Amino acid sequence: MKGESLIELIIAVGIFSIAVAGLSFFVLNSYISGRLASEMTKANFLTEEGIEATRSIRDNSWDDLVAGNHGLAILGNNWIFQGTEENINNQLKEGTRIITVENIGPNRKKITSEVNWQFNKGRDEEVKIVTYLTNWQKIPIGYCAGNCSPCENFENRKSCVAQNGCRWVARFRICTGICTSCDTFIDQPSCEAQSGCYWAWE
């Protein structure tokens, strides 16, 4: 009887240990997933803000869009480029934001807004958005305008994957990603294929 009781106790302890280990893994995994989602949301906002800030700089003076890597700062009520990168440690651990300007032509620039940070030791994360800006004050041409429909608005795979920048996650049946900004498209067909965008003329 004593032997049987000891075996039952060992089995019970083993089952309890497995249950505790499984629960601990679930709690830890949920915490990590939640934290990553929160930080990705913040990084997406900062990259989008970088693009909008660069548009503002473009609108103030096309000549300020100098090719190279730039950080962002606010002077008065206006965005300006400052340094080669921006420290965003106050928002993301070891975080930096870099705006890269590349010359495509005399009146067209490729803009990359990139946010990098350390999620944990040995694991770095990155979010990047690319768009193109035109010197609209000098060139009376057609351009793609509007605001692309956010990926989360699409409820089925077909409409989701048709939106540039979006991807369908079959497991959760959700559309995720960042829709490609309208002013990225340089021709009318691709512009009008993007939900929320339309072709306009200067």
C-alpha positions in Angstrom: 0.0 0.0 0.0 2.8 2.4 0.9 4.5 1.6 -2.4 1.4 2.2 -4.4 0.9 5.5 -2.5 4.4 6.6 -3.4 3.9 5.8 -7.0 0.6 7.7 -7.1 2.4 10.7 -5.4 5.2 10.6 -8.0 2.7 10.5 -10.9 0.6 13.3 -9.4 3.8 15.4 -8.9 4.8 14.7 -12.5 1.4 15.7 -13.9 1.4 18.8 -11.8 4.9 19.8 -13.0 3.9 19.3 -16.6 0.8 21.4 -16.2 2.7 24.2 -14.5 5.4 24.1 -17.2 2.7 24.3 -19.9 0.9 27.1 -18.2 4.1 29.0 -17.7 5.0 28.6 -21.4 1.6 29.8 -22.4 1.7 32.9 -20.2 5.3 33.8 -21.3 4.4 33.3 -25.0 1.3 35.4 -24.6 3.4 38.2 -23.0 6.1 38.1 -25.7 3.5 38.1 -28.5 1.6 41.0 -26.9 4.8 43.0 -26.3 6.0 42.5 -29.9 2.6 43.5 -31.3 2.6 46.7 -29.2 6.2 47.5 -30.4 5.4 46.8 -34.0 2.4 49.1 -33.8 4.6 51.9 -32.4 7.3 51.2 -35.1 4.7 51.3 -37.9 3.4 54.7 -36.6 7.0 56.1 -36.4 7.8 55.0 -40.0 4.6 56.5 -41.3 5.3 59.7 -39.4 8.7 59.7 -41.1 7.1 59.7 -44.5 4.6 62.4 -43.6 7.4 64.5 -42.1 9.4 64.2 -45.3 6.4 65.3 -47.3 6.2 68.3 -45.1 9.8 69.1 -45.7 9.2 68.7 -49.5 6.3 71.1 -49.4 8.4 73.7 -47.6 11.4 73.4 -49.9 12.2 70.8 -52.5 15.9 71.7 -52.2 15.9 70.4 -48.6 15.4 66.9 -49.8 19.2 66.3 -50.0 20.3 62.7 -51.0 21.6 60.7 -48.0 20.6 59.5 -44.6 18.8 61.9 -42.2 17.3 62.1 -38.8 14.2 64.2 -38.0 13.7 67.1 -35.7 11.1 69.8 -35.2 12.2 73.4 -35.5 9.4 75.9 -34.6 6.4 74.2 -36.1 8.2 72.6 -39.0 9.9 69.2 -39.6 13.6 69.4 -40.6 16.4 67.0 -41.3 19.0 66.8 -38.6 22.0 64.5 -38.5 22.2 61.1 -40.1 19.7 59.3 -37.8 17.3 60.0 -35.0 17.5 58.5 -31.5 14.1 57.2 -30.5 15.2 55.3 -27.3 12.4 57.0 -25.4 9.9 55.0 -27.5 11.7 51.8 -28.5 14.7 50.2 -26.9 17.9 51.1 -28.7 15.6 52.6 -31.3 16.7 54.7 -34.3 14.7 56.2 -37.2 16.5 56.9 -40.5 15.1 58.8 -43.5 17.0 57.9 -46.7 16.6 60.2 -49.7 17.7 59.0 -53.1 17.7 60.9 -56.4 15.6 59.3 -59.1 15.6 62.4 -61.4 15.8 66.2 -61.1 12.3 66.4 -59.8 11.7 62.9 -58.2 13.0 61.3 -55.1 12.8 57.9 -53.5 12.2 58.1 -49.8 12.7 55.3 -47.3 11.6 55.6 -43.7 13.2 53.0 -41.5 12.9 52.2 -37.8 15.2 49.8 -36.0 15.1 48.6 -32.4 16.2 45.8 -30.1 13.3 43.6 -29.0 15.5 41.6 -26.7 19.1 40.6 -26.5 20.1 39.0 -29.7 16.9 39.9 -31.5 16.6 43.1 -33.5 13.5 44.3 -35.3 13.0 46.6 -38.3 10.1 48.3 -40.0 10.5 50.1 -43.4 8.3 52.0 -45.7 9.3 53.2 -49.2 7.6 55.9 -51.2 8.4 58.4 -54.0 8.0 62.2 -53.9 7.7 64.6 -56.8 8.5 68.2 -57.0 4.8 69.0 -57.7 5.4 72.8 -57.6 7.4 72.6 -60.9 6.0 69.7 -62.9 2.4 69.8 -64.1 2.0 66.0 -64.4 -0.5 63.3 -63.4 0.0 61.8 -60.0 -1.5 59.3 -57.7 -3.5 60.8 -54.9 -5.8 59.8 -52.0 -5.3 57.5 -49.0 -4.8 53.8 -49.5 -7.4 51.7 -47.6 -5.8 50.1 -44.5 -5.2 46.4 -44.7 -7.4 45.6 -41.8 -10.5 46.9 -43.7 -10.4 43.8 -46.0 -12.4 40.8 -44.8 -11.5 38.3 -47.5 -8.3 37.0 -49.1 -9.1 38.2 -52.7 -9.6 41.9 -51.8 -6.7 41.7 -49.2 -4.0 40.4 -51.6 -5.2 42.8 -54.3 -4.2 45.7 -52.1 -0.5 46.4 -52.5 1.3 46.0 -49.2 -1.3 43.8 -47.6 -1.1 40.0 -46.9 -3.8 37.5 -45.9 -3.1 35.4 -42.7 -5.2 32.3 -43.4 -4.8 31.0 -39.8 -6.6 34.0 -38.3 -8.6 35.0 -41.4 -7.3 38.5 -41.2 -5.7 41.0 -43.5 -2.5 42.5 -42.2 0.4 44.8 -43.3 0.7 48.4 -44.3 -1.0 49.4 -47.6 1.3 51.1 -50.1 0.9 54.9 -50.0 -0.9 56.2 -53.1 1.9 58.6 -54.1 4.2 55.6 -54.6 2.5 54.6 -57.8 3.8 56.4 -60.9 1.3 55.3 -63.5 -2.5 55.5 -63.6 -3.4 51.8 -63.9 -1.4 50.7 -60.8 -2.7 53.8 -58.9 -6.3 53.0 -59.6 -5.8 49.3 -58.8 -5.0 50.4 -55.2 -8.2 50.8 -53.1 -8.5 54.4 -51.8 -6.2 55.9 -54.5 -7.1 57.9 -57.6 -5.2 59.5 -60.5 -5.2 63.3 -60.5 -3.7 65.9 -62.7 -1.9 69.1 -61.9 
